[in-house]
Amino acid sequence: MDIQIIVDMVGGAILAVLGWFARELWSAVKTLQTNLHKLEVDLPSRYVSKDEYGSSIKEIKDICSKIFDKLDALEHRKADK
């Protein structure tokens, strides 16, 4: 076999592998773009609304207030003894 034929075959094989790899990358990028678009559309519906956040924080503050009141009562009872 002539050296030129071998070089052409190796070059063709390398180009075929590079072409396959480029096609796989292209399809992966397209899939990622589709998924990103779906995420951009769905994400705002998953945010916590201000009302939900406010009511949750109010509950936590009320619980903390009750705990602090109990601690103050225990402290005053302990101080009276």
Protein Blocks (a to p, Z undefined) as FASTA:
>chain_A
ZZklmmmmmmmmmmmmmmmmmmmmmmmmmmmmmmmmmmmmmmmmmpccfklmmmmmmmmm
mmmmmmmmmmmmmmmmmmmZZ
